[in-house]
């Protein structure tokens, strides 16, 4: 079926059913796919854009920096959920700015042209900076660029989004997810398992750094509420999990699944040195690598994030404990062959 034909069929079905329509950027990603399924279960028609098309899920191919090829897909949409972003410490700063900041502005402009009711922008708790914020930090705490491209572009993208809201271009809500894990999570499930298997995962700060895990199912419920609650426009919401834990406790679950001893812990300075040396060697060999000082410092945080505002305004309470979430994650990892040691 040609792209024009399935778009026409989708639009006809939406008009006939009078279902509200959500448009998701990054629709083929870990969070984007989970969001699409959740919105569909809630009675929404779902469209999206990603680098590759998926006609069966009404996802068109496109670039968020240039919305013109997919602008028409926003017609009649009630909400845009903007998940597309570089989520990495290894991508050059110029590229991260192009996608995370300019791309956010272009998505907002496209939504405003289509008179979309609301844009939900996915930021990150890293917008507070990796260090120097108080425990149970609230949304009113100032955001803090720290020289790391991912952090700095998340801070800048929030400024872009709230500027558009303040100017009356389109209503905007920002969500700041915690450390999202679960089936399909690359940063906090797949990569840690691979690093643990090959003995490259060493925890800084004696493993005592604070981690704020949120299971994917809890997160998408929070994003849905942020997209649909009448009082959410113009606000930012932290969406962490039930409780923060130590890095040793969180990542120790993966070592247990693999039947291995817990990850080694070393002083932070030693971890930074090792990550810098190994990461640089990987890049010299032409391999992409997330090993650098930024990821080490992220694992030395000393505080978590408040969810009081999300509970009060949205009625959102994460329900999936770490033990339950890890049990579900383990079942997926085994089914996908990620726990096989070679």
Secondary structure, DSSP 8 states (H G I E B T S, - for coil): --HHHHHHHHHHHHHHHT--EEEEETTTSHHHHHHHHHHHHTT-EEEEEESS-BGGGTEEE-BTTBGGGGGGGGTT-SEEEE------SSS-HHHHIIIIIIHHHHHHHHHHHTT-SEEEEE--GGGG-SSS--TTB-TTS-----S-HHHHHHHHHHHHHHHHHHTTSSEEEEEEE-EEESTT-IIIIIHHHHHHHTT--EESGGGT-EE-EEEHHHHHHHHHHHHH-TT-TT-EEEE--S--EEHHHHHHHHHHHTT----EE--HHHHHHHHHHHHHHHHHTT-----SHHHHHHTT----B--HHIIIII-------HHHHHHHHHHHHHHTTTT---
